Amino acid sequence: MRKSKKAIIMAGLMAATLTVGGCKKEEKTPVILAVSFGTSYDDNREETIGAVEKAIENANSDYEIRRAFTSQIVIDVIKENNGEKIDNVEEAFKKLVDDGVKELVVQPTHVISGYEYDDLMVIVEEYEKKFDKITVGKPLLSDDSDYTKLADILVEDTKEYNNKDTAVVFMGHGTHHEANASYSKLQDELVSKGNDNYYIGTVEGSPALEDVITAVKKNG
């Protein structure tokens, strides 16, 4: 007996429903969002920020690595210079939600927890309920042990220049945020280890470059 057109359609719908129901839903790859202040210098960008992102990728093969910058000025300059579009944090989070990402790790490459980090946390709190799991890493200098480790690394990395006749100066960005105290704390850590010829300065905070020059001259 010939089946009616309606019966054939119903059978097809049932088969389609069973097929869909029996398939495992594709899981989205978890993402690590590397958040940096940014730099408009192309070569430097890949040697510094790019190198950090590559190290994160090599250590976390199960994750997709994405990039976001916190400086809109840097983002705009890059786009104007070569047409490259880099997401700010808000744009990056919107894309993550639109792409259906459910597990997210946010890892800032900031040195201190200043205004940029505060702004990042505001956006994280705004979007956190849109993910099943979200984890946020800390800036480089967060715990006391971080200062000790960084001081040791800086001295080791510059040992070929390290003698009492040479001043070794490191310049940070600096900020009017209370976190600017991190630079003085790092200076104290270096001196406590006997590195009196090591100096920490900042471009926009304290100690200023002029303060470093004065200290270098004072110590001969």
BELMOGI-V851093 format. One record per residue. N is the residue number from 1. RES is the residue in one small letter. SS is DSSP state (helix for helix, strand for strand, loop for the rest). PSI is psi in whole degrees, 0 to 359 (none if undefined). Layout:
n->[N:N]
res->[RES:RES]
ss->[SS:SS]
psi->[PSI:PSI]
This chain:
n->[1:2:3:4:5:6:7:8:9:10:11:12:13:14:15:16:17:18:19:20:21:22:23:24:25:26:27:28:29:30:31:32:33:34:35:36:37:38:39:40:41:42:43:44:45:46:47:48:49:50:51:52:53:54:55:56:57:58:59:60:61:62:63:64:65:66:67:68:69:70:71:72:73:74:75:76:77:78:79:80:81:82:83:84:85:86:87:88:89:90:91:92:93:94:95:96:97:98:99:100:101:102:103:104:105:106:107:108:109:110:111:112:113:114:115:116:117:118:119:120:121:122:123:124:125:126:127:128:129:130:131:132:133:134:135:136:137:138:139:140:141:142:143:144:145:146:147:148:149:150:151:152:153:154:155:156:157:158:159:160:161:162:163:164:165:166:167:168:169:170:171:172:173:174:175:176:177:178:179:180:181:182:183:184:185:186:187:188:189:190:191:192:193:194:195:196:197:198:199:200:201:202:203:204:205:206:207:208:209:210:211:212:213:214:215:216:217:218:219:220]
res->[m:r:k:s:k:k:a:i:i:m:a:g:l:m:a:a:t:l:t:v:g:g:c:k:k:e:e:k:t:p:v:i:l:a:v:s:f:g:t:s:y:d:d:n:r:e:e:t:i:g:a:v:e:k:a:i:e:n:a:n:s:d:y:e:i:r:r:a:f:t:s:q:i:v:i:d:v:i:k:e:n:n:g:e:k:i:d:n:v:e:e:a:f:k:k:l:v:d:d:g:v:k:e:l:v:v:q:p:t:h:v:i:s:g:y:e:y:d:d:l:m:v:i:v:e:e:y:e:k:k:f:d:k:i:t:v:g:k:p:l:l:s:d:d:s:d:y:t:k:l:a:d:i:l:v:e:d:t:k:e:y:n:n:k:d:t:a:v:v:f:m:g:h:g:t:h:h:e:a:n:a:s:y:s:k:l:q:d:e:l:v:s:k:g:n:d:n:y:y:i:g:t:v:e:g:s:p:a:l:e:d:v:i:t:a:v:k:k:n:g]
ss->[loop:loop:loop:loop:helix:helix:helix:helix:helix:helix:helix:helix:helix:helix:helix:helix:helix:helix:helix:helix:helix:helix:loop:loop:loop:loop:loop:loop:loop:loop:strand:strand:strand:strand:strand:strand:loop:loop:loop:loop:loop:helix:helix:helix:helix:helix:helix:loop:helix:helix:helix:helix:helix:helix:helix:helix:helix:helix:helix:loop:loop:loop:loop:strand:strand:strand:strand:strand:strand:loop:loop:helix:helix:helix:helix:helix:helix:helix:helix:helix:helix:helix:loop:loop:loop:loop:loop:strand:helix:helix:helix:helix:helix:helix:helix:helix:helix:helix:loop:loop:loop:loop:strand:strand:strand:strand:strand:strand:loop:loop:loop:loop:loop:loop:helix:helix:helix:helix:helix:helix:helix:helix:helix:helix:helix:helix:helix:helix:helix:helix:loop:loop:strand:strand:strand:strand:loop:loop:loop:loop:loop:loop:loop:helix:helix:helix:helix:helix:helix:helix:helix:helix:helix:helix:helix:helix:helix:loop:loop:loop:loop:loop:loop:loop:loop:loop:loop:strand:strand:strand:strand:strand:loop:loop:loop:loop:loop:helix:helix:helix:helix:helix:helix:helix:helix:helix:helix:helix:helix:helix:helix:helix:loop:loop:loop:loop:loop:strand:strand:strand:strand:strand:loop:loop:loop:loop:loop:strand:helix:helix:helix:helix:helix:helix:helix:helix:helix:helix:loop:loop]
psi->[136:135:146:159:323:319:321:317:317:319:321:319:320:319:319:320:316:322:313:315:330:349:141:131:132:128:136:140:133:154:141:119:110:117:119:159:314:162:144:357:113:309:314:324:318:335:338:284:316:322:321:316:322:320:320:317:316:329:350:71:342:359:149:135:127:161:142:145:149:342:109:329:314:316:315:320:317:315:321:323:314:7:0:132:118:134:143:178:318:315:319:318:321:319:320:317:314:328:358:20:133:336:124:135:125:115:105:149:15:148:319:166:70:208:322:319:321:316:322:316:329:316:321:314:326:325:354:329:351:358:150:325:129:131:138:126:165:161:172:312:97:315:161:322:335:323:319:314:316:319:316:319:318:317:317:321:343:20:334:340:351:99:166:349:358:132:127:115:130:132:124:173:311:157:160:0:153:339:350:338:343:327:317:324:322:321:314:322:318:314:322:338:11:12:68:344:13:137:141:125:172:158:320:10:215:136:141:168:320:323:320:315:317:316:320:315:320:323:7:none]
